[in-house]
Amino acid sequence: MNLFQQLLLAPAALGLLAPIAAQAADVSSLSGASAASAYSAQQDTDAFRAWQSQNQVTSVAQFSDVQPTDWAYQALSNLVERYGCVAGYPESTFKGKQALSRFEAAALLNACLDRVTEVTDELRRLQKEFSKELAVLKGRVSGLEAKVGKLEATQFSTTTKLQGDTYWSLGGVGFGSATNGAPMSTNGTAFNSSKYGGTTFNYDLRLNLSTSFTGKDLLYTRLRSGNYKGSGFEGTPYKAAGLDRAYPGSTATTGGSTVGNDTFYLDRLYYRFPVGKEFTFVVGPKMRNNEALAITPFYYGDVSILNYMGMFGAPGVYNKATGGGAAVIWKQDVKKGKPFFAAAVNFVAPNAYAADTTTAGGIMNNNSQSNLLIQAGYQAAQWKATFGWRYGQCGQVVSNANGSTNAAGTLEACPLTATNNFNNSTVDSNSFALGLAWTPKKNGTIVPSISAGWGYSAYNQTGILAGVSSTSTVQSSSGQLKATNIAATQSWTVALQWKDAFIKGNSAGMAFGQPSFVTSLRNGATPQDGNYAWEWWYKFQVTDNISVSPAIFYLSNPSSAGAATGGTNNTGANVLGALVAAQFKF
C-alpha cells in the first residue's frame, strides 16, 4: 500500500473525519452549509488555506471540549500537532460530536493531503541532495552485515567472552647484612645474594573465559602461565618477598603436582549465580576464598606488588586458599549508592580432588586441609568496616608469613607419622580479622584513601609437643622458631592510595605493616619476633589497556631470626626489591 492510500484510509478507519471538520456556521459568521458552498464554488485552495489558518490550532489542548478520555483524542492530537491540518471554532471548541458533511470531509482530507505532499516533496529533495552520501552509507551497512554474518558463522561462542591479562616485571632483590650466621651459610647475606639476587625479566599470563547463560550468572574459567619459578620474586627464601603476580611461586601446585615455568594450568573454575535479589551462590572445583567475600575490606590495590599486601592485614583469615568449595553471599537490597550490610560464608578444601583421607585429601574429614571463612560488614559511600573469622584444619598455613621454614610459615602442619601421635593429636587454628577503610569523596586530591587491617591467629596443637617447658629449645639451627611451639600470631597493615595522582587516570600507593609475627609460645616463654614490610608504587596509565608501574619494597628481618626464648641480638638479612611492572589487558 503506497503512502497516498495509507493517508486516504487511515482517517476513515479511525473515524477522524467526523470529529475534525471545522464548520463555517461559527467561523467568520457563516453557517456550515454556506461556508462549504462558498469553498466548493470558488475552488480556490489558496483562499481555503487562508480561511483555515485563521482558526488553526497548534495543540489539542486548545480545544476546551476535548478531553484525554475521548476515544479519538490521540488521533486528533496527531493531526493537530504533527500535520497541522485541523482548525477549530472561534470559541476554542472542536465539537467532536457534531455531524460532518461530505464537503467538510473533502476540505479536511484535501488539507491533510497537501501537508503530507509537502513533506514527501521535501524528502525527495533531501534524498536527491544527499544521494551520494546515502549510497556510501548503504554500501557500508551492506559491508557490516556481511562481516557480522561471517563473525557469527565463525565465532568462538555465543555465551562466552575471552579476556586476557598479562603482567611483566623487570627487576631484582638485594639482601642486607645478617648477624645470625656466616655470610655463605643458608640465608646468609652472600648466599642469598648469589642464589636469589640476580635481575630477572618475568611474566604472568591469565586467559579468562567468562560465560553467562542468563545474563546474570557467571561460569568463570581461568588458564594461567608464568615463569617466576627461580626468580627473586617467587617467595624464596622469604615468603614475604613474593609478588602477588608471581606465578608459579615456590609452592604453586595444581592437582597435586608442582607447577612449572611456561606451562598452562587451570587456575580457576567456578559457577556464580544469583538467587533472588539479595543472595549469590558460588560453587566450583577451583575457587578461592578471598574471591567469595561479602565486602572487599580495602580500597587499596590499583597495582599488585607484594602478595602479603593483598591480604588486608590478616593473612590468617584471608589466606587465599584455593580448591574445591562453595560459598553463599548475602547483600542487603538497597538503592545504588546507599549504605548496606552484607555477609558471606565460604568453604574451600585445596585437595578436594583427592580421595586419600590418610594424607591430605577429601572434603569434610579430619585431614582435608579445609578452610571455613565467615565475613560480615557494613559499607557506606565513603567507608566500610569488616569482620572475618576463619577455621583452618591442618595443612593450611598462615599464608605469606615470614621465612619459608619458620614457624609462622609452616603452622598447622599435619602430623602424619606415629612419632607425632597422629591418632591422638589435634592440629587446627582459629583466625580473626578486623578491617576499616575510608576513601575521599573526590579523586585527585592530596588526601588518599586509608585502609587498615589487623589479624590474630590462635593455634591448637594438642598432642604434638607433650611436656614442653620454658627452658626447651624453640629455635632451629638457622635461628627460626619451631612451628610446634607456637600458640598465637598477629599481623597488621595500613595502606594509602591516591587516585588520579598528578595526572587523571594515574595512581600512587604505599603500604606498610607486619606480616604474621609470633606473639605467644606454648612453653610460656616470651617470643621476641619482629619483622616489617613496606611497598611504594606509582602507576602510569598509558592507555585504557596498558599501564606501567615502577615499585620498590623493603622487608626488615623477614626470617624472624633472633626470636628465641630469651631473645638475642641476631637479625636476619633485610631485603630490598625494585621492579618495573607493565600490565596489558586485552
C-alpha positions in Angstrom: 0.0 0.0 0.0 1.5 3.4 -1.0 1.6 6.5 1.1 -1.4 8.1 -0.6 -3.5 5.0 0.1 -2.5 4.9 3.7 -3.4 8.6 4.2 -6.7 8.0 2.5 -7.7 5.0 4.5 -6.3 5.9 7.9 -8.6 8.8 8.7 -11.7 6.9 7.7 -10.7 3.8 9.7 -10.0 5.9 12.8 -13.2 7.9 12.4 -11.2 11.1 12.4 -13.2 12.9 9.7 -16.4 13.2 11.8 -14.9 15.0 14.8 -12.4 17.1 12.9 -14.2 19.2 10.4 -14.4 22.9 11.0 -17.9 24.2 10.3 -18.2 27.7 9.0 -21.5 28.4 10.8 -19.4 29.6 13.7 -16.4 30.7 11.7 -16.5 34.3 10.4 -20.3 34.5 11.0 -21.1 31.9 8.3 -23.2 28.8 8.5 -21.7 25.3 8.0 -23.5 24.9 4.7 -22.8 28.3 3.3 -19.1 28.0 4.2 -18.8 24.7 2.4 -20.8 26.0 -0.6 -18.6 29.1 -0.8 -15.4 26.9 -0.7 -16.9 24.5 -3.3 -17.9 27.3 -5.6 -14.7 29.1 -5.7 -12.5 26.0 -5.8 -9.7 28.2 -4.6 -7.3 26.2 -2.5 -5.2 29.2 -1.5 -8.3 31.0 -0.3 -9.3 27.9 1.8 -5.8 27.8 3.3 -6.1 31.4 4.3 -9.5 30.7 5.9 -8.1 27.6 7.7 -5.0 29.4 9.0 -7.3 32.0 10.8 -8.7 29.2 13.0 -5.7 26.8 13.1 -4.7 25.3 16.4 -1.2 24.1 17.4 -2.2 21.8 20.3 -5.2 19.7 21.0 -5.2 21.2 24.5 -6.6 24.5 22.9 -10.0 22.7 22.4 -12.0 23.2 25.6 -14.4 20.4 24.8 -11.8 17.7 24.0 -10.7 15.5 26.9 -7.9 12.9 27.1 -10.6 10.3 27.8 -12.2 10.8 24.4 -11.8 7.8 22.2 -10.3 9.8 19.3 -8.1 12.0 21.4 -4.8 10.5 20.3 -5.8 10.6 16.6 -6.8 14.2 16.8 -3.6 15.1 18.7 -1.5 13.6 15.9 -3.3 15.5 13.2 -3.1 18.8 15.1 0.5 18.6 16.4 2.2 16.5 13.6 0.4 17.7 10.5 -1.2 21.0 11.5 -4.3 20.4 9.3 -7.2 20.8 11.8 -9.0 24.0 12.5 -11.4 24.8 15.4 -14.2 27.1 16.2 -13.6 30.7 17.3 -14.7 30.0 20.9 -11.9 27.3 21.2 -14.2 24.3 20.7 -14.0 21.4 18.4 -17.5 20.0 18.6 -16.4 16.4 18.0 -19.9 15.0 18.4 -21.4 17.2 15.6 -22.2 15.6 12.2 -19.8 16.1 9.3 -20.9 17.0 5.8 -19.3 15.5 2.7 -18.0 18.9 1.7 -16.4 19.4 5.1 -14.8 15.9 4.8 -13.4 16.7 1.4 -12.0 20.0 2.6 -10.3 18.3 5.6 -8.9 15.5 3.6 -7.5 17.9 1.0 -5.8 20.0 3.6 -4.1 17.0 5.2 -3.0 15.5 1.9 -1.5 18.8 0.9 0.6 18.8 4.1 1.7 15.2 3.5 2.6 16.1 -0.1 4.8 18.9 1.2 6.6 16.5 3.5 7.0 14.0 0.7 8.4 16.6 -1.7 10.9 17.7 0.9 12.0 14.1 1.5 12.6 13.7 -2.2 14.6 16.9 -2.4 16.8 15.7 0.5 17.3 12.3 -1.0 18.4 13.8 -4.2 20.7 16.3 -2.5 22.4 13.6 -0.3 22.2 10.7 -2.8 26.0 10.2 -2.8 26.2 10.1 1.0 23.3 7.8 1.2 24.9 5.4 -1.4 28.1 5.4 0.7 26.2 4.6 3.9 24.2 1.9 2.2 27.4 0.3 1.0 28.9 0.4 4.5 25.8 -1.1 6.1 25.9 -3.9 3.5 29.6 -4.5 4.3 28.9 -4.6 8.0 26.1 -7.0 7.6 28.4 -9.3 5.6 31.1 -9.1 8.3 28.6 -9.7 11.1 27.4 -12.8 9.2 30.9 -14.1 8.8 31.7 -13.5 12.5 28.5 -15.2 13.6 29.5 -18.2 11.5 33.0 -18.5 12.9 32.6 -17.0 16.4 34.0 -18.8 19.4 30.8 -18.9 21.4 27.5 -17.0 21.7 27.7 -17.1 25.5 31.4 -16.8 26.3 33.8 -13.8 26.3 37.6 -14.2 26.3 39.6 -11.6 28.2 43.4 -11.6 28.6 45.7 -10.0 31.1 49.5 -10.3 31.1 51.8 -8.8 33.7 55.6 -8.3 33.1 58.2 -7.4 35.7 61.8 -6.4 35.3 63.9 -6.1 38.5 65.5 -7.9 41.3 66.1 -8.1 45.1 69.1 -7.3 47.2 70.0 -8.7 50.7 71.3 -6.6 53.6 73.6 -7.7 56.4 72.7 -10.6 58.7 74.2 -11.4 62.1 72.8 -14.8 62.6 75.3 -16.8 60.6 78.2 -16.8 58.3 77.7 -14.9 55.0 77.7 -18.0 52.9 75.6 -20.1 55.3 72.0 -20.8 54.4 70.1 -17.5 54.5 73.4 -15.6 54.9 73.8 -12.4 53.0 76.3 -13.6 50.4 74.5 -16.9 50.0 71.1 -15.2 49.3 72.7 -12.6 47.0 74.4 -15.2 44.9 71.4 -17.5 44.7 68.4 -15.1 44.6 69.9 -11.7 43.8 70.0 -11.6 40.0 68.0 -9.2 37.9 65.2 -11.1 36.1 62.5 -10.5 33.5 59.4 -12.5 34.2 55.7 -12.7 33.1 52.4 -13.8 34.4 49.6 -14.5 31.8 45.9 -15.0 32.5 43.3 -16.0 30.0 39.8 -15.5 31.4 36.7 -17.1 29.9 33.5 -15.6 31.2 30.4 -17.4 30.3 26.8 -16.3 31.0 23.7 -18.3 30.2 21.1 -15.9 31.7 22.9 -12.6 31.7 23.1 -12.6 35.5 25.1 -15.8 36.2 28.8 -16.4 35.5 30.8 -19.6 34.7 34.4 -18.4 35.2 37.4 -20.3 33.8 41.0 -19.1 34.0 44.0 -20.5 32.3 47.3 -19.3 33.6 51.0 -19.5 32.8 54.2 -17.7 34.0 57.9 -18.1 34.6 58.6 -16.8 38.1 59.9 -20.0 39.5 63.6 -19.4 40.2 63.3 -15.6 40.3 63.9 -13.5 43.4 60.2 -12.5 43.3 58.7 -16.0 43.8 58.9 -16.0 47.6 62.2 -17.9 48.1 63.9 -17.8 50.6 61.4 -15.4 52.2 57.7 -15.7 51.5 57.2 -12.1 52.4 59.2 -11.1 49.2 56.8 -13.0 46.9 54.9 -10.9 44.4 51.1 -11.2 44.1 51.5 -11.9 40.4 54.5 -14.3 40.8 53.3 -17.4 39.1 54.3 -20.1 39.6 55.6 -19.5 43.1 57.8 -21.7 45.2 54.8 -23.6 46.5 52.4 -23.5 43.5 50.8 -26.8 42.8 47.8 -28.0 40.9 46.2 -31.4 41.0 49.0 -32.5 43.4 51.8 -31.6 41.0 54.2 -28.8 41.2 53.6 -26.1 38.6 56.5 -25.5 36.2 57.5 -22.4 34.2 55.9 -21.7 30.8 53.2 -24.3 31.3 49.4 -23.6 31.2 47.3 -24.8 34.1 43.7 -24.5 35.1 43.8 -21.7 37.7 40.1 -21.1 38.4 36.8 -22.9 37.6 33.6 -22.0 39.4 30.0 -21.0 38.8 28.4 -17.9 40.3 24.7 -17.3 40.2 22.1 -15.1 42.0 19.1 -16.4 44.0 16.5 -13.7 44.4 17.6 -10.1 44.9 19.9 -10.5 47.9 21.7 -13.9 47.7 24.5 -15.1 45.4 25.9 -18.6 45.4 29.3 -19.8 44.2 30.4 -23.4 43.7 33.3 -24.9 41.9 36.3 -27.3 41.9 38.8 -24.3 41.6 37.6 -21.3 43.6 39.4 -19.0 46.1 38.0 -17.9 49.5 39.3 -14.3 49.0 37.2 -14.1 45.9 33.9 -15.1 47.6 33.6 -12.3 50.2 30.7 -10.0 51.0 32.8 -6.9 51.0 36.4 -6.3 49.9 38.0 -4.9 53.1 40.4 -2.4 51.5 40.2 0.4 48.9 43.9 -0.3 48.2 45.1 -2.4 45.2 45.2 -0.5 41.9 48.6 -2.2 41.4 49.6 -5.6 42.8 53.1 -5.7 44.2 53.7 -7.8 47.4 51.4 -10.8 47.9 51.1 -10.0 51.6 49.7 -6.5 51.0 46.7 -8.1 49.2 45.6 -9.9 52.3 44.0 -6.9 54.0 46.4 -7.1 57.1 45.1 -10.6 58.1 46.7 -13.4 56.3 45.4 -15.8 58.9 41.8 -15.1 57.6 42.2 -14.1 54.0 44.9 -16.7 53.2 43.9 -17.2 49.5 43.0 -20.8 50.0 42.2 -22.3 46.6 40.4 -25.6 45.7 37.0 -27.2 45.6 34.4 -25.4 47.6 31.2 -23.4 47.8 30.0 -20.0 49.1 26.9 -18.1 50.0 26.9 -14.3 49.8 24.2 -12.0 51.2 24.0 -8.3 50.4 21.2 -6.1 51.6 19.0 -4.9 48.8 19.2 -1.1 48.8 19.2 1.6 46.1 22.5 2.1 44.4 24.9 4.2 46.4 23.1 3.7 49.7 24.8 2.0 52.7 24.2 -1.7 53.1 25.0 -4.7 55.3 26.5 -7.8 53.8 27.7 -11.3 55.0 29.3 -14.3 53.4 30.4 -17.8 54.3 32.6 -20.0 52.2 34.3 -23.4 52.4 37.4 -24.4 50.5 39.3 -27.6 50.5 42.6 -27.3 48.5 42.9 -31.1 47.9 39.2 -31.8 47.4 40.1 -33.8 44.3 42.0 -36.4 46.3 40.3 -39.4 47.9 43.1 -40.4 50.2 41.9 -39.2 53.6 45.0 -40.6 55.4 47.3 -37.9 53.9 45.8 -34.7 52.6 42.6 -35.2 50.6 38.8 -35.3 50.6 36.2 -32.9 52.0 34.8 -32.6 55.5 37.2 -35.0 57.1 39.9 -34.5 59.8 42.7 -34.4 57.3 41.2 -32.5 54.3 43.1 -29.2 55.0 39.9 -27.3 54.6 39.1 -23.7 55.4 35.8 -22.3 56.7 35.6 -18.5 56.3 32.8 -16.2 57.6 32.8 -12.5 56.9 30.3 -9.7 57.8 30.5 -6.0 57.2 28.9 -2.6 56.5 29.6 -0.3 53.6 28.7 3.3 53.0 29.5 5.7 50.2 33.0 6.6 51.6 33.8 4.0 54.2 33.4 0.4 55.2 34.1 -1.9 58.1 34.5 -5.7 58.1 35.0 -8.6 60.5 36.3 -12.0 59.4 36.8 -15.4 61.0 38.5 -18.5 59.5 38.8 -22.0 60.9 41.7 -23.9 59.3 42.5 -27.6 59.5 46.0 -29.0 59.5 47.9 -28.3 56.3 46.6 -24.7 55.9 49.3 -22.2 56.7 49.0 -18.6 57.6 49.8 -17.5 54.0 52.7 -15.3 53.1 54.3 -15.4 56.5 58.0 -15.0 57.0 60.8 -17.3 56.1 59.6 -20.5 54.4 60.8 -22.7 57.2 60.0 -20.6 60.3 57.0 -21.2 62.5 54.8 -18.5 61.1 55.2 -20.1 57.6 54.5 -23.8 58.5 51.8 -23.6 61.1 49.0 -26.2 61.1 51.3 -28.8 59.6 49.6 -32.2 59.6 51.2 -34.8 62.0 51.2 -37.8 59.7 53.6 -40.2 61.5 53.3 -42.3 64.6 56.1 -40.4 66.3 53.8 -37.3 66.2 51.0 -39.1 67.9 48.8 -38.8 64.8 45.9 -40.7 66.3 45.7 -38.6 69.5 46.6 -35.2 68.1 44.6 -32.2 67.0 46.0 -29.5 64.7 43.8 -26.6 63.7 43.5 -22.8 64.0 41.1 -20.0 64.6 41.9 -16.7 63.0 40.2 -13.3 63.3 40.3 -10.1 61.2 39.2 -6.5 61.6 39.2 -4.1 58.7 38.3 -0.4 58.4 38.7 1.7 55.2 37.9 5.2 54.1 38.1 7.0 50.7 37.8 10.7 49.9 34.7 11.9 48.0 36.8 13.2 45.1 39.9 11.8 43.4 42.9 13.9 42.5 43.4 15.5 45.9 46.4 15.2 48.3 44.2 13.2 50.7 44.5 9.4 50.0 42.2 6.6 50.7 43.2 4.9 54.0 42.7 1.2 54.7 43.7 -0.6 57.8 43.6 -4.3 58.8 44.5 -6.4 61.8 44.7 -10.1 62.2 45.1 -12.6 65.1 45.5 -16.4 64.8 45.4 -18.9 67.7 46.7 -22.5 67.1 45.6 -25.7 68.7 48.3 -28.4 68.6 47.2 -30.8 71.2 49.4 -33.9 71.5 52.2 -32.6 69.3 54.7 -31.4 71.8 53.9 -33.1 75.1 56.0 -31.8 78.1 57.4 -28.6 76.5 58.9 -26.5 79.2 60.0 -22.9 79.4 63.6 -24.0 79.0 63.0 -26.1 75.9 64.8 -25.1 72.7 62.4 -23.2 70.5 64.8 -22.4 67.7 66.1 -24.5 64.8 69.7 -24.4 63.8 69.0 -21.5 61.4 67.6 -19.3 64.2 63.9 -19.7 63.3 61.0 -20.6 65.6 59.7 -24.2 65.6 56.2 -24.5 64.4 55.1 -26.9 67.1 55.8 -24.4 69.9 53.7 -21.5 68.6 50.4 -20.6 70.3 49.4 -17.4 68.5 50.5 -14.8 65.9 49.3 -11.4 64.9 49.6 -9.2 61.8 48.6 -5.7 60.6 48.7 -3.4 57.6 48.0 0.2 56.8 47.6 1.1 53.1 47.3 4.5 51.4 46.2 5.1 47.8 45.9 8.3 45.7 43.6 8.1 42.7 44.3 10.5 39.8 47.7 11.2 41.3 49.2 14.3 39.4 47.5 13.1 36.2 44.0 11.9 35.7 44.0 8.1 35.4 47.3 7.6 37.2 47.5 6.4 40.8 50.0 6.1 43.6 50.2 3.9 46.7 52.1 3.0 49.8 51.5 0.2 52.3 53.4 -0.9 55.4 52.8 -3.4 58.2 53.9 -6.6 59.9 53.3 -10.0 58.3 52.5 -12.7 60.8 54.7 -12.5 63.8 54.7 -14.8 66.8 53.1 -13.3 70.0 52.7 -16.4 72.2 54.6 -19.7 72.7 53.2 -22.9 74.1 56.0 -23.3 76.6 55.2 -19.9 78.2 58.3 -18.1 77.0 58.1 -14.6 75.5 58.9 -14.5 71.8 60.8 -11.5 70.5 59.6 -11.8 67.0 59.6 -8.7 64.8 59.5 -8.0 61.1 58.2 -5.2 58.9 57.2 -4.8 55.3 56.9 -1.6 53.1 56.0 -1.1 49.5 55.7 2.1 47.3 54.5 2.3 43.7 53.3 4.7 41.0 51.0 3.6 38.2 51.2 5.3 34.8 48.0 4.6 32.8 49.5 4.8 29.3 46.2 3.8 27.6 43.0 2.2 28.6 44.6 -1.2 28.3 48.3 -0.6 29.1 49.9 0.6 32.4 53.5 0.8 33.6 54.2 0.8 37.3 57.7 1.3 39.0 57.8 0.0 42.5 60.1 -0.7 45.4 59.7 -2.7 48.6 61.6 -3.3 51.8 61.5 -6.2 54.3 63.0 -5.9 57.8 64.2 -9.3 59.2 61.8 -11.4 57.2 63.2 -14.7 58.6 62.2 -13.8 62.2 65.8 -14.5 63.2 66.6 -13.8 66.9 63.1 -14.7 68.2 64.4 -17.1 70.8 63.0 -17.8 74.2 65.2 -15.2 75.9 65.8 -13.2 72.8 69.0 -12.5 71.1 70.5 -9.7 69.1 70.6 -11.8 66.0 68.7 -10.5 63.0 68.1 -12.0 59.6 69.0 -10.5 56.2 66.9 -7.5 55.2 65.5 -7.4 51.7 65.2 -4.5 49.2 63.4 -5.1 46.0 62.9 -2.9 42.9 61.0 -3.6 39.7 59.2 -2.0 36.8 55.9 -3.8 36.1 53.8 -3.5 32.9 50.3 -4.8 32.5 48.4 -5.4 29.3 44.7 -6.1 29.2 43.1 -7.4 26.0 
